[in-house]
Amino acid sequence: MAHLSEAPQYTKLQKQSTWNRFKNLLPFSLRQSILFMYERGGVLFFALNHPGYLKEFNYKLSLIKSLLKEAAALLPDLRSINDVKAFVSHQALGTEEKDSLSDYHYTENSQATFSNLATTPEIHDKIEEIREIIHCNQKPF
C-alpha cells in the first residue's frame, strides 16, 4: 500500500498527510481549533474556527515555528515551508444547517386544570384565553 501512496498523482494526499502529522505535534488547544491547512508560496496557512484561537496561535507562533523546523528534519514535505500564518475561516466545513426554532414542536405539559381566581373581568378573560390555548396545544397534529 505504501508504494501506491507514493505515486505522483497522490502528491497532494501525501502533503495533506504530512500536514496532519505536523498538526498532531501542536498543543491540543491549537489542534482542536484548526479547520484545515494549505500551502501557498512556501507559507503554511492554518484556517482557524474562532478569533480567540487566532490570538492564541499568534501568541504561540515561536513554538509552532520551532516545531516546524524540528519536524522538517523528519518530514521532507515540510522543508519547503518558510513561514506560518493563520486566519479565521467564517465558513465551517462539514456543518449542516440547523433547523429553525419554528420546526420544533413541544408537547404541552399542563392539563389546564387550574382555578381562575381573578377578580377583574379583564384578567379573568385573559386567564381563560390561556386555558383555551393550552387545550389547543394538547391536540395532536
N, CA and C of each residue as an Amber inpcrd file, in Angstrom:
protein
   423
   0.8020000  -1.1920000   0.0000000   0.0000000   0.0000000   0.0000000
   0.8540000   1.2700000   0.0000000   2.0030000   1.1960000   0.6330000
   2.8440000   2.3900000   0.7290000   3.3260000   2.8280000  -0.6460000
   3.6380000   1.8770000  -1.5170000   4.1160000   2.2450000  -2.8470000
   3.0090000   2.8950000  -3.6860000   1.7440000   2.5690000  -3.4000000
   0.6450000   3.2120000  -4.1080000   0.4970000   4.6790000  -3.6930000
   0.6580000   4.9490000  -2.4120000   0.5010000   6.3290000  -1.9430000
   1.6620000   7.2190000  -2.3670000   2.7650000   6.6370000  -2.7920000
   3.9150000   7.4280000  -3.2390000   3.8700000   7.7370000  -4.7340000
   2.8160000   7.3390000  -5.4020000   2.6700000   7.6170000  -6.8290000
   2.5190000   9.1210000  -7.0480000   2.9860000   9.6210000  -8.1960000
   2.9480000  11.0700000  -8.4460000   1.5530000  11.6790000  -8.4080000
   0.5290000  10.9360000  -8.7650000  -0.8140000  11.5110000  -8.7660000
  -1.3550000  11.7240000  -7.3510000  -0.6690000  11.1750000  -6.3570000
  -1.1240000  11.3240000  -4.9790000  -0.2550000  12.2830000  -4.1650000
   0.4350000  13.1990000  -4.8160000   1.3070000  14.1180000  -4.0790000
   0.5220000  15.0320000  -3.1410000  -0.6770000  15.4510000  -3.5540000
  -1.4820000  16.3020000  -2.6810000  -1.9090000  15.5470000  -1.4230000
  -2.2330000  14.2770000  -1.5840000  -2.5930000  13.4760000  -0.4210000
  -1.3980000  13.2710000   0.5040000  -0.2190000  13.1190000  -0.0900000
   0.9910000  12.9830000   0.7160000   1.2410000  14.2460000   1.5340000
   1.0750000  15.4000000   0.8900000   1.2690000  16.6640000   1.6030000
   0.2390000  16.8260000   2.7120000  -1.0070000  16.4940000   2.4340000
  -2.0470000  16.5940000   3.4520000  -1.7470000  15.6700000   4.6230000
  -1.2610000  14.4910000   4.3400000  -0.8890000  13.5580000   5.3980000
   0.2590000  14.1240000   6.2400000   1.2230000  14.7540000   5.5790000
   2.3360000  15.3630000   6.2950000   1.8490000  16.5090000   7.1730000
   0.9470000  17.3290000   6.6580000   0.4130000  18.4440000   7.4460000
  -0.3710000  17.9360000   8.6450000  -1.1000000  16.8310000   8.4760000
  -1.8290000  16.2480000   9.6010000  -0.8780000  15.7040000  10.6610000
   0.2510000  15.1580000  10.2300000   1.2600000  14.7230000  11.1990000
   1.8130000  15.9110000  11.9680000   2.0710000  17.0060000  11.2540000
   2.5470000  18.2130000  11.9150000   1.4790000  18.7740000  12.8540000
   0.2450000  18.7170000  12.4300000  -0.8620000  19.1960000  13.2660000
  -0.9100000  18.4270000  14.5770000  -0.6250000  17.1290000  14.5410000
  -0.6350000  16.3080000  15.7500000   0.4930000  16.6610000  16.7070000
   1.5040000  17.3640000  16.2390000   2.5900000  17.8050000  17.1140000
   2.2160000  19.0560000  17.9070000   1.2130000  19.7710000  17.4460000
   0.8090000  21.0240000  18.0870000   0.0690000  20.7500000  19.3960000
   0.0250000  21.7470000  20.2940000  -0.7490000  21.5790000  21.5320000
  -2.2200000  21.3310000  21.2320000  -2.8830000  20.6460000  22.1450000
  -4.2690000  20.2420000  21.9330000  -5.1810000  21.4360000  21.6740000
  -4.9710000  22.5300000  22.3830000  -5.8330000  23.6990000  22.2160000
  -5.7660000  24.2570000  20.7980000  -4.6020000  24.1600000  20.1740000
  -4.4790000  24.6110000  18.7880000  -5.0120000  23.5680000  17.8150000
  -4.7670000  22.3020000  18.1120000  -5.2350000  21.2280000  17.2270000
  -6.7450000  21.2600000  17.0440000  -7.4660000  21.4810000  18.1210000
  -8.9290000  21.4520000  18.0270000  -9.4870000  22.6700000  17.3070000
  -8.6910000  23.7110000  17.1580000  -9.1820000  24.9340000  16.5160000
  -8.9230000  24.9710000  15.0170000  -8.1260000  24.0600000  14.4970000
  -7.7500000  24.0800000  13.0870000  -8.8310000  23.4050000  12.2460000
  -9.3570000  24.1650000  11.2830000 -10.3380000  23.5850000  10.3600000
  -9.6420000  22.8750000   9.2050000  -8.6620000  23.5590000   8.5890000
  -7.8960000  22.9540000   7.5090000  -6.5940000  23.7280000   7.3480000
  -5.6730000  23.1500000   6.5670000  -4.3750000  23.7620000   6.2970000
  -4.0850000  23.6490000   4.8150000  -3.3140000  24.6040000   4.3080000
  -2.8400000  24.5210000   2.9360000  -1.5380000  25.3100000   2.8110000
  -0.7970000  25.0090000   1.7400000   0.4780000  25.6760000   1.4900000
   0.3730000  26.4900000   0.2120000   0.9420000  27.6840000   0.2610000
   0.9970000  28.5180000  -0.9310000   2.2460000  29.3900000  -0.8410000
   3.1180000  29.2520000  -1.8020000   4.3140000  30.0850000  -1.8650000
   5.2530000  29.9160000  -0.6910000   5.4020000  28.7190000  -0.1870000
   6.2950000  28.4800000   0.9370000   5.7170000  28.8760000   2.2840000
   4.4430000  29.1980000   2.3260000   3.7830000  29.5830000   3.5750000
   2.7000000  28.5470000   3.8820000   2.7260000  28.0280000   5.1020000
   1.7030000  27.0910000   5.5350000   0.6090000  27.8890000   6.2410000
  -0.6050000  27.8690000   5.6730000  -1.7320000  28.6180000   6.2090000
  -2.6150000  27.6910000   7.0450000  -3.0300000  28.1980000   8.1830000
  -3.9420000  27.4870000   9.0610000  -5.2690000  28.2400000   9.0780000
  -6.3510000  27.5500000   8.8080000  -7.6940000  28.1470000   8.9250000
  -8.2430000  27.7480000  10.2850000  -8.5180000  28.7530000  11.1060000
  -8.9950000  28.5080000  12.4640000 -10.4880000  28.8100000  12.5520000
 -11.1290000  28.2710000  13.5780000 -12.5800000  28.3970000  13.6590000
 -13.0710000  29.4890000  14.5980000 -12.1710000  30.2460000  15.2440000
 -12.6110000  31.2910000  16.1660000 -11.5180000  32.3450000  16.3180000
 -11.8830000  33.6200000  16.4150000 -10.8770000  34.6740000  16.5620000
 -10.0270000  34.5340000  17.8340000 -10.5770000  33.9470000  18.8780000
  -9.8050000  33.7270000  20.1050000  -8.6440000  32.7790000  19.8730000
  -8.8730000  31.7790000  19.0420000  -7.7970000  30.8420000  18.7230000
  -6.7260000  31.5050000  17.8650000  -7.1120000  32.4950000  17.0800000
  -6.1270000  33.2240000  16.2770000  -5.1560000  33.9640000  17.1880000
  -5.6590000  34.5570000  18.2500000  -4.7820000  35.2350000  19.2040000
  -3.8570000  34.2410000  19.8890000  -4.3930000  33.0850000  20.2560000
  -3.5650000  32.0550000  20.8730000  -2.5180000  31.5460000  19.8910000
  -2.9070000  31.3950000  18.6410000  -1.9720000  30.9510000  17.6040000
  -0.8220000  31.9510000  17.4760000  -1.1390000  33.2340000  17.4040000
  -0.1010000  34.2560000  17.2800000   0.7780000  34.3080000  18.5310000
   0.1910000  34.0280000  19.7030000   0.9530000  34.0130000  20.9440000
   1.9630000  32.8570000  20.9440000   1.5760000  31.7300000  20.3690000
   2.4300000  30.5340000  20.3510000   3.1550000  30.3660000  19.0180000
   3.2980000  31.4390000  18.2670000   3.8970000  31.3610000  16.9350000
   5.3440000  30.8660000  16.9840000   6.1230000  31.3030000  17.9720000
   7.5220000  30.8620000  18.0530000   7.5940000  29.3620000  18.3380000
   6.6760000  28.8430000  19.1610000   6.6180000  27.4020000  19.4180000
   6.2850000  26.6490000  18.1360000   5.3380000  27.1510000  17.3830000
   4.9160000  26.4950000  16.1400000   6.0510000  26.4680000  15.1300000
   6.7700000  27.5920000  15.0130000   7.8830000  27.6410000  14.0650000
   9.0170000  26.7240000  14.4860000   9.2890000  26.6220000  15.7860000
  10.3440000  25.7070000  16.2300000   9.9410000  24.2610000  15.9940000
   8.6510000  23.9380000  16.2150000   8.1730000  22.5840000  15.9010000
   8.2760000  22.2930000  14.4110000   8.0220000  23.3100000  13.5960000
   8.1250000  23.1410000  12.1410000   9.5570000  22.8370000  11.7270000
  10.5250000  23.5310000  12.3060000  11.9280000  23.2790000  11.9700000
  12.3480000  21.8780000  12.3800000  11.9250000  21.4420000  13.5640000
  12.2720000  20.1010000  14.0220000  11.5750000  19.0250000  13.1960000
  10.3290000  19.2660000  12.8440000   9.5710000  18.2890000  12.0600000
  10.0690000  18.2160000  10.6240000  10.6360000  19.3080000  10.1030000
  11.1510000  19.3140000   8.7300000  12.3050000  18.3320000   8.5670000
  13.0190000  18.0570000   9.6480000  14.1050000  17.0770000   9.5760000
  13.5570000  15.6730000   9.3570000  12.3670000  15.4040000   9.8530000
  11.7680000  14.0710000   9.7240000  10.7880000  13.9530000   8.5670000
  10.1050000  15.0460000   8.2670000   9.0770000  15.0330000   7.2270000
   9.5270000  15.9090000   6.0570000   9.9360000  15.3150000   4.9510000
  10.5240000  16.0900000   3.8470000   9.5790000  17.0970000   3.1900000
   8.2710000  16.8740000   3.2450000   7.3400000  17.8220000   2.6350000
   7.3050000  19.1610000   3.3690000   7.7640000  19.1820000   4.6100000
   7.7600000  20.4130000   5.3930000   8.9970000  21.2790000   5.1350000
   9.9610000  20.7630000   4.4180000  11.2000000  21.5190000   4.1880000
  10.9840000  22.7370000   3.2980000   9.9660000  22.7060000   2.4640000
   9.7160000  23.8280000   1.5570000   8.9530000  24.9730000   2.2300000
   8.5360000  24.7720000   3.4690000   7.7490000  25.7890000   4.1740000
   8.6880000  26.7260000   4.9230000   8.5550000  28.0250000   4.6400000
   9.4200000  29.0230000   5.2610000   8.7070000  29.8350000   6.3340000
   7.3920000  29.9100000   6.2590000   6.6360000  30.7450000   7.1910000
   5.3060000  30.0780000   7.5170000   4.7010000  30.5350000   8.6010000
   3.4140000  30.0020000   9.0570000   2.4940000  31.1830000   9.3210000
   1.2780000  31.1110000   8.8140000   0.2810000  32.1540000   9.0410000
  -1.0610000  31.5090000   9.3360000  -1.9180000  32.2780000   9.9900000
  -3.2460000  31.7650000  10.3320000  -4.2920000  32.8300000  10.0510000
  -5.5040000  32.3710000   9.8250000  -6.6450000  33.2570000   9.6350000
  -7.8900000  32.5580000  10.1540000  -8.9270000  33.3400000  10.3730000
 -10.1920000  32.7900000  10.8550000 -11.1060000  32.5600000   9.6630000
 -11.5650000  31.3390000   9.5250000 -12.4950000  30.9980000   8.4550000
 -13.9080000  31.1950000   8.9790000 -14.7040000  31.9260000   8.2280000
 -16.0720000  32.1860000   8.6470000 -17.0430000  31.1330000   8.1390000
 -16.5430000  30.1710000   7.4010000 -17.3720000  29.0810000   6.9090000
 -16.8250000  27.7920000   7.4720000 -17.5860000  27.1620000   8.3410000
 -17.1730000  25.8980000   8.9190000 -17.3710000  24.7880000   7.8980000
 -16.4430000  23.8590000   7.8680000 -16.5260000  22.7530000   6.9260000
 -17.3590000  21.6270000   7.5100000 -18.1960000  21.0410000   6.6930000
 -18.9400000  19.8570000   7.0770000 -20.0610000  20.0990000   8.0670000
 -20.5090000  21.3080000   8.2100000 -21.6120000  21.5580000   9.1200000
 -22.9050000  21.6450000   8.3340000 -23.9440000  21.1280000   8.9220000
 -25.2510000  21.1890000   8.2920000 -26.0040000  22.3810000   8.8590000
 -26.9070000  22.8950000   8.0710000 -27.7150000  23.9980000   8.5560000
 -28.6530000  23.4940000   9.6400000 -28.7420000  24.2580000  10.7120000
 -29.6030000  23.8650000  11.8170000 -31.0470000  24.2340000  11.4930000
 -31.9420000  23.4060000  11.9940000 -33.3560000  23.6790000  11.7960000
 -33.7370000  24.9300000  12.5730000 -34.6440000  25.6790000  12.0220000
 -35.1040000  26.8690000  12.7280000 -35.9760000  26.4540000  13.9050000
 -36.1480000  27.3520000  14.8460000 -36.9320000  27.0410000  16.0370000
 -38.3910000  26.7730000  15.7170000 -38.8710000  27.2950000  14.6070000
 -40.2730000  27.0760000  14.2640000 -40.5490000  25.6270000  13.8680000
 -39.5050000  24.8630000  13.5490000 -39.6930000  23.4680000  13.1740000
 -39.8840000  22.5530000  14.3800000 -39.5410000  23.0250000  15.5490000
 -39.6600000  22.1990000  16.7410000 -41.0680000  22.2940000  17.3120000
 -41.5270000  21.2000000  17.8290000 -42.8390000  21.1780000  18.4660000
 -42.6700000  20.5730000  19.8530000 -43.1750000  21.2440000  20.8300000
 -43.1130000  20.7830000  22.2010000 -44.5170000  20.4120000  22.6530000
 -44.6170000  19.3050000  23.3230000 -45.9230000  18.8930000  23.8240000
 -46.2560000  19.6980000  25.0730000 -47.5120000  19.9610000  25.2270000
 -47.9820000  20.7520000  26.3730000 -48.0410000  19.8630000  27.6050000
 -47.3860000  20.2910000  28.6770000 -47.3930000  19.5100000  29.9160000
 -48.5970000  19.8330000  30.7910000 -49.1030000  21.0280000  30.6890000
 -50.2270000  21.4460000  31.5290000 -51.5250000  20.8160000  31.0320000
 -52.4170000  20.5200000  31.9860000 -53.7400000  19.9890000  31.6460000
 -54.8120000  21.0700000  31.7370000 -54.4230000  22.2920000  32.0800000
 -55.3360000  23.4320000  32.2270000 -56.3780000  23.1680000  33.2990000
 -55.9620000  22.5250000  34.3770000 -56.8760000  22.2020000  35.4730000
 -56.6940000  23.1490000  36.6560000 -56.3140000  24.3610000  36.3740000
 -56.1400000  25.3490000  37.4410000 -57.4220000  26.1530000  37.5980000
 -57.5750000  26.7270000  38.7690000 -58.7870000  27.5320000  39.0210000
 -58.4860000  28.9950000  38.7310000 -59.4810000  29.6830000  38.2230000
 -59.3350000  31.0850000  37.8560000 -59.8930000  31.9300000  38.9970000
 -59.0140000  32.4920000  39.8090000 -59.4240000  33.2730000  40.9700000
 -59.3250000  34.7750000  40.7200000 -59.2150000  35.1750000  39.4650000
 -59.0870000  36.5910000  39.1370000 -60.3850000  37.3250000  39.4410000
 -60.2650000  38.5220000  39.9850000 -61.4490000  39.2920000  40.3700000
 -61.8480000  40.2930000  39.2980000 -60.9050000  40.7690000  38.5300000
 -61.2510000  41.7270000  37.4760000 -61.6170000  40.9790000  36.2060000
 -62.5850000  41.4610000  35.4690000 -63.0340000  40.7470000  34.2620000
 -61.9470000  40.6480000  33.1850000 -61.0940000  41.6590000  33.0540000
 -60.0370000  41.6210000  32.0260000 -59.0540000  40.4950000  32.3020000
 -58.6070000  40.4170000  33.5350000 -57.6420000  39.3650000  33.8950000
 -58.3120000  38.0010000  33.8230000 -59.5720000  37.9160000  34.2540000
 -60.3060000  36.6520000  34.1870000 -60.3990000  36.1620000  32.7390000
 -60.6960000  37.0570000  31.8000000 -60.7850000  36.6910000  30.3820000
 -59.4360000  36.2410000  29.8250000 -58.3500000  36.9260000  30.2210000
 -57.0130000  36.5550000  29.7400000 -56.6330000  35.1590000  30.2160000
 -56.9380000  34.8530000  31.4770000 -56.6190000  33.5250000  32.0050000
 -57.4330000  32.4630000  31.2800000 -58.6650000  32.7610000  30.9450000
 -59.4840000  31.8080000  30.1930000 -58.9480000  31.6210000  28.7680000
 -58.4050000  32.6770000  28.1720000 -57.7600000  32.5560000  26.8460000
 -56.5490000  31.6410000  26.9340000 -55.7890000  31.7890000  28.0110000
 -54.6170000  30.9220000  28.2180000 -55.0660000  29.4720000  28.3620000
 -56.1700000  29.2570000  29.0750000 -56.6940000  27.9040000  29.2430000
 -57.0630000  27.2990000  27.8830000 -57.6880000  28.0810000  26.9980000
 -58.0510000  27.6100000  25.6610000 -56.8100000  27.3000000  24.8220000
 -55.8010000  28.1270000  24.9410000 -54.5530000  27.8780000  24.2080000
 -53.9290000  26.5660000  24.6580000 -53.9440000  26.3120000  25.9530000
 -53.3940000  25.0500000  26.4750000 -54.1810000  23.8690000  25.9180000
 -55.5060000  23.9710000  25.8820000 -56.3120000  22.8830000  25.3270000
 -56.0010000  22.6730000  23.8410000 -55.8170000  23.7590000  23.1000000
 -55.4840000  23.6340000  21.6720000 -54.1090000  22.9870000  21.4670000
 -53.1600000  23.2890000  22.3490000 -51.8110000  22.7150000  22.2240000
 -51.7710000  21.2330000  22.5600000 -52.7430000  20.7320000  23.2540000
 -52.7750000  19.3240000  23.6180000 -53.2930000  18.4520000  22.4830000
 -53.9520000  19.0410000  21.5140000 -54.4940000  18.2860000  20.3910000
 -53.3500000  17.8240000  19.4850000 -53.3480000  16.5560000  19.0650000
 -52.2930000  16.0910000  18.1570000 -52.4740000  16.6810000  16.7660000
 -51.3840000  16.7350000  16.0400000 -51.4040000  17.3440000  14.7020000
 -51.9640000  16.4160000  13.6960000
